[in-house]
Amino acid sequence: MRFFPFKNFLTEFPKRFLSTSALQESSSSSSLAVQFLINSCGLSSKSALSTSRKLKLDENKLENPRSVIQILKSNGFDETHITKLVQKFPAVLGCRVESNLKPKLEYFAQNGITGTALVDCVVAKPRILHKSLRDSIKPMFELLKEIDSSNDFIIRVLKRNQWIFSSRDKNFKQNIDFLTKRELPARQIARVFMCPTTVAHKHESFIRNFNAVNDLGLDIKSPGYIYALAVFSSMNEATLKKKFQVFKSLGWTQEGILSMLKKHPFCLGLSEERIRECMDYFVKVLKLKPEYVIARPGIFYHSLDKIGRRYNILKVLESNKLVKLDKFLSYLTVSEERFRSFMSQFEEKVPGLPKLYASTAKLDK
């Protein structure tokens, strides 16, 4: 039998005793706060204890958190929503109801953000509740409504990019003003809010990216213009040059790359590994001509496994003289529903086609 050294016991006992005692004392002093977080906010015991300590909650400081829960429930938040909100942003329980939460929720309601829309926005990005209503939220709402007054647009922005409500981000407004002065259509500027990091750069850097996209000859009014600007803003000049070189090394011309940027600019943001893997598979395995891929760059976004399985089906149909492969290649990238509908036309002539589609895997080299 192995004995614990007595001198170690003397050393360790006070630490363990004090640690346990402190934990018990802490838990005891905030037991009501912990139970509140468990019962009213749906937190686990461990999460409730941690949150209680972070917020320094105790039984004498629960009036405000209870008021927060009450106003949230009165605005459509159920128990599940409240649990997610508190887990993501515990500080919400410290928000003043009358001077903070209530005015903001009322302002959202005045602008058509209520019910499910309000709940979804706040749960997705809860830190908006800490933004200043006067200095951040109202000015940004006014800017958004100038561009697109529809509730759907504002809701999409709220769900995705609430950091733009920061009053400290002067670059954002300066760059938006720059685009407005260049007579960029409102619908194009609206797209900026879906890729907000595009205009979060310093103004000088943003202008360089803007000029680089213009130098490619892209029409400022084309749908892909803002997305091309987003891609250019996400990479430095050296990375951009390397991406162009990768495509050129795979047989793409400068015109082909520009064509891709007009249709699917985010293809330029794909990793070099992904670009080479896809082109290798399309050209060497599926025997697609490079011109076919260049004309349809959206194919890069699709699963190679799914494309391979569909190609197998087309080959089976071709071997049965039911289709000509080159005329049905568009079915490689259609929706799943449409492809299955397409297959159903041939089930009587080729029994078990859906089963074959489900079982076949991506072609190997």
C-alpha positions in Angstrom: 0.0 0.0 0.0 1.4 3.4 -1.0 1.1 6.2 1.6 0.8 9.9 0.8 3.9 11.7 2.2 3.0 13.4 5.5 4.9 16.5 4.6 3.0 16.8 1.3 -0.2 16.4 3.2 0.7 19.3 5.5 1.5 21.4 2.4 -1.5 20.5 0.3 -4.2 20.3 3.0 -4.5 24.0 3.6 -4.7 24.8 -0.1 -7.3 22.2 -0.7 -9.3 23.1 2.3 -9.2 26.8 1.5 -10.1 26.2 -2.1 -13.1 24.0 -1.2 -14.2 26.4 1.5 -13.9 29.4 -0.9 -15.9 27.6 -3.5 -18.6 26.6 -1.0 -18.7 30.2 0.4 -19.0 31.6 -3.1 -21.6 29.2 -4.1 -23.6 29.8 -0.9 -23.5 33.6 -1.2 -24.7 33.5 -4.8 -26.9 30.4 -4.7 -30.1 32.4 -5.4 -28.4 34.1 -8.4 -27.2 30.7 -9.7 -30.7 29.2 -9.3 -32.1 32.3 -11.1 -29.8 31.7 -14.1 -30.7 28.0 -14.1 -34.5 28.4 -13.8 -35.1 31.7 -15.6 -32.3 31.6 -18.2 -32.0 27.8 -18.8 -28.3 27.7 -18.1 -26.5 24.5 -16.9 -25.3 24.5 -13.3 -21.7 25.0 -14.4 -22.5 27.8 -16.9 -24.8 29.5 -14.3 -22.0 29.5 -11.7 -19.5 30.9 -14.1 -21.9 33.6 -15.4 -22.9 34.5 -11.9 -19.2 35.2 -11.0 -18.5 37.1 -14.2 -21.5 39.4 -13.7 -21.0 39.4 -9.9 -24.6 38.5 -9.3 -25.9 37.7 -5.9 -29.3 37.4 -4.3 -29.5 41.2 -3.7 -28.9 42.1 -7.4 -31.5 40.1 -9.2 -34.2 42.8 -9.7 -32.6 44.1 -12.9 -31.9 40.7 -14.5 -35.6 39.7 -13.7 -36.7 42.9 -15.5 -34.5 42.1 -18.4 -36.1 38.6 -18.8 -39.5 40.1 -18.4 -39.1 42.7 -21.2 -37.5 40.1 -23.5 -40.5 37.8 -23.0 -42.9 40.6 -23.7 -41.1 41.1 -27.0 -41.4 37.6 -28.2 -38.4 35.8 -26.7 -39.2 32.4 -25.4 -37.1 30.3 -23.0 -34.9 28.8 -25.7 -34.1 32.3 -27.2 -33.3 33.6 -23.7 -31.0 30.7 -23.0 -29.1 31.3 -26.3 -28.9 35.0 -25.7 -27.5 34.8 -22.2 -25.0 32.1 -23.3 -23.8 34.3 -26.1 -24.0 37.6 -24.3 -24.3 37.3 -20.5 -23.9 41.1 -20.1 -27.5 41.5 -21.4 -28.7 40.8 -17.9 -26.9 43.9 -16.7 -28.6 46.2 -19.3 -30.8 48.9 -17.8 -34.3 48.3 -18.9 -35.9 51.7 -18.9 -32.9 53.7 -20.1 -31.4 51.1 -22.4 -33.3 48.0 -23.6 -36.8 49.5 -23.7 -35.9 52.5 -26.0 -34.0 50.3 -28.4 -36.7 47.7 -28.6 -39.3 50.4 -29.2 -37.1 51.9 -31.9 -36.8 48.6 -33.6 -40.5 48.2 -33.5 -41.0 51.6 -35.0 -38.9 50.5 -37.9 -40.8 47.2 -38.5 -38.3 45.0 -36.6 -40.7 43.0 -34.3 -41.7 39.5 -33.4 -39.6 36.7 -35.0 -37.5 39.1 -37.0 -36.5 41.0 -33.8 -35.8 37.8 -31.9 -33.7 36.3 -34.8 -31.6 39.4 -35.2 -30.9 39.9 -31.5 -30.1 36.2 -30.8 -27.9 36.0 -33.9 -25.9 39.2 -33.0 -26.8 40.2 -29.5 -24.1 42.9 -29.0 -26.3 45.4 -30.8 -28.0 45.8 -27.5 -24.8 47.5 -26.2 -24.6 50.0 -29.1 -25.6 53.5 -28.5 -29.1 54.2 -29.8 -28.4 57.9 -30.5 -24.8 57.6 -31.8 -24.8 54.2 -33.5 -28.1 52.5 -34.1 -30.2 55.5 -35.3 -27.6 56.9 -37.8 -27.0 53.5 -39.3 -30.7 52.8 -39.6 -31.1 56.1 -41.4 -28.2 55.2 -43.8 -29.7 51.8 -44.5 -33.1 53.2 -45.2 -31.6 55.7 -47.7 -30.2 52.7 -49.6 -33.1 50.3 -49.2 -36.0 51.0 -47.0 -37.3 47.4 -47.0 -37.5 45.6 -43.7 -36.0 42.5 -45.4 -32.8 44.3 -46.3 -32.4 45.9 -42.8 -33.0 42.5 -41.1 -30.4 40.8 -43.3 -27.8 43.5 -42.3 -28.7 43.1 -38.6 -28.3 39.4 -38.7 -25.0 39.4 -40.4 -23.0 42.5 -39.7 -23.9 44.3 -36.5 -20.3 45.6 -36.1 -21.1 48.2 -38.7 -23.2 49.9 -36.0 -20.0 50.9 -34.2 -19.8 54.7 -34.2 -16.0 54.5 -34.2 -15.8 53.0 -37.7 -15.3 56.2 -39.7 -13.8 54.3 -42.7 -17.1 52.6 -43.4 -19.1 55.8 -43.9 -16.3 57.5 -45.8 -16.0 54.6 -48.2 -19.8 54.4 -48.7 -19.8 58.1 -49.5 -17.1 57.5 -52.0 -19.2 54.8 -53.8 -22.2 57.0 -53.7 -20.3 59.9 -55.4 -19.2 57.4 -58.1 -22.9 56.9 -58.9 -22.9 53.3 -57.9 -26.5 52.1 -58.1 -28.3 51.8 -54.8 -28.8 48.1 -55.3 -25.0 47.7 -55.6 -24.4 49.7 -52.5 -26.9 47.4 -50.7 -24.7 44.5 -51.6 -21.8 46.1 -49.8 -23.6 45.5 -46.5 -23.6 41.8 -47.2 -19.8 42.0 -47.6 -19.1 44.8 -45.1 -15.4 44.1 -44.7 -15.0 45.4 -48.2 -15.5 49.0 -47.0 -13.9 48.6 -43.6 -10.5 49.2 -45.0 -8.7 52.5 -44.6 -9.9 54.9 -47.2 -6.6 55.0 -49.1 -6.5 51.2 -49.3 -10.2 51.0 -50.3 -9.5 53.4 -53.2 -6.6 51.2 -54.4 -8.9 48.2 -54.5 -11.6 50.1 -56.2 -9.2 51.3 -58.9 -7.8 47.7 -59.3 -11.3 46.4 -60.1 -11.9 49.2 -62.5 -8.6 48.4 -64.3 -10.0 45.0 -65.0 -12.7 46.6 -67.1 -15.7 45.4 -65.0 -18.8 47.4 -65.3 -19.5 49.3 -62.1 -23.2 48.6 -62.6 -22.8 44.8 -63.1 -24.0 42.5 -60.2 -20.6 41.0 -59.8 -18.8 44.4 -59.3 -19.2 44.6 -55.6 -18.3 41.0 -55.1 -15.1 41.4 -57.2 -14.3 44.4 -55.0 -14.9 42.2 -51.9 -12.4 39.6 -53.2 -9.8 42.2 -54.1 -10.2 43.7 -50.6 -9.6 40.3 -48.9 -6.2 39.8 -50.5 -3.0 41.7 -50.9 -1.4 42.4 -54.3 1.0 39.5 -54.1 -1.8 37.0 -53.4 -3.9 38.4 -56.2 -1.0 38.0 -58.7 -0.4 34.4 -57.5 -4.1 33.5 -58.0 -4.0 34.9 -61.5 -0.9 32.8 -62.2 -2.5 29.7 -60.9 -5.4 29.9 -63.3 -3.1 30.8 -66.2 -0.9 27.8 -65.4 -4.0 25.6 -65.8 -4.7 27.0 -69.3 -6.9 30.0 -68.5 -6.4 33.2 -70.5 -6.6 36.7 -69.1 -9.9 37.1 -70.9 -11.2 33.8 -69.3 -10.2 35.0 -65.8 -12.0 38.3 -66.3 -15.0 36.5 -67.6 -15.0 34.4 -64.4 -14.7 37.5 -62.3 -17.8 39.0 -63.9 -19.8 35.8 -63.3 -18.4 34.4 -60.1 -15.8 36.7 -58.6 -15.5 34.6 -55.4 -13.8 31.9 -57.4 -10.7 34.0 -57.2 -10.9 33.6 -53.4 -10.7 29.8 -53.6 -7.5 28.2 -52.3 -4.8 27.2 -54.8 -5.3 23.6 -53.7 -9.1 23.7 -54.4 -8.5 25.4 -57.8 -6.0 22.7 -58.9 -8.0 19.8 -57.5 -11.1 20.9 -59.3 -9.4 21.6 -62.7 -7.5 18.3 -62.4 -10.7 16.4 -61.8 -12.8 18.2 -64.5 -10.2 18.0 -67.2 -8.3 14.7 -66.5 -11.1 12.6 -65.0 -14.3 13.9 -66.5 -12.6 14.9 -69.7 -14.3 18.3 -69.7 -12.6 20.8 -72.0 -11.0 23.7 -70.2 -13.2 26.1 -72.3 -16.3 24.4 -70.7 -15.1 25.1 -67.2 -14.0 28.7 -68.1 -17.5 29.4 -69.4 -19.1 28.0 -66.3 -17.0 28.9 -63.3 -19.9 28.3 -60.9 -18.9 24.6 -61.2 -16.1 25.2 -58.7 -18.7 25.7 -55.9 -20.2 22.2 -56.3 -19.2 19.0 -54.5 -16.8 17.0 -56.7 -18.4 13.8 -55.3 -21.9 14.9 -56.4 -20.6 16.0 -59.8 -18.8 12.6 -60.2 -22.0 10.7 -59.3 -24.0 12.7 -61.8 -21.4 12.2 -64.5 -21.6 8.4 -63.9 -25.4 8.5 -64.4 -25.0 10.5 -67.7 -22.4 8.0 -68.9 -24.8 5.1 -68.1 -27.6 6.9 -70.1 -25.2 7.5 -72.9 -24.1 3.9 -73.0 -27.8 3.0 -73.4 -28.0 5.5 -76.2 -30.6 7.6 -74.3 -28.6 10.9 -74.2 -25.6 12.5 -75.7 -23.2 13.3 -72.9 -21.9 16.6 -74.3 -25.5 18.0 -74.6 -26.5 17.1 -71.0 -23.4 18.3 -69.1 -25.5 21.2 -67.6 -27.1 18.6 -65.4 -23.9 18.2 -63.5 -24.7 21.4 -61.5 -28.5 21.7 -61.5 -30.5 21.4 -58.2 -30.9 18.0 -56.6 -34.6 18.1 -57.2 -34.2 18.8 -60.9 -31.6 16.1 -61.4 -33.7 13.5 -59.8 -36.7 14.6 -61.9 -34.4 14.2 -65.0 -33.4 10.7 -63.9 -37.0 9.7 -63.4 -37.6 9.9 -67.2 -35.3 7.0 -67.8 -36.2 4.6 -64.9 -38.3 2.3 -67.0 -35.5 1.9 -69.5 -32.7 1.7 -67.0 -34.1 0.1 -63.8 -32.4 1.0 -60.5 -31.0 4.3 -61.8 -31.8 6.2 -58.5 -30.1 3.4 -56.5 -27.1 3.6 -58.7 -27.0 7.3 -58.2 -27.0 6.9 -54.5 -24.3 4.3 -54.4 -21.8 5.5 -56.9 -18.9 7.6 -55.7 -16.7 10.2 -57.2 -14.7 8.9 -60.1 -11.0 8.2 -59.5 -8.2 9.0 -61.8 
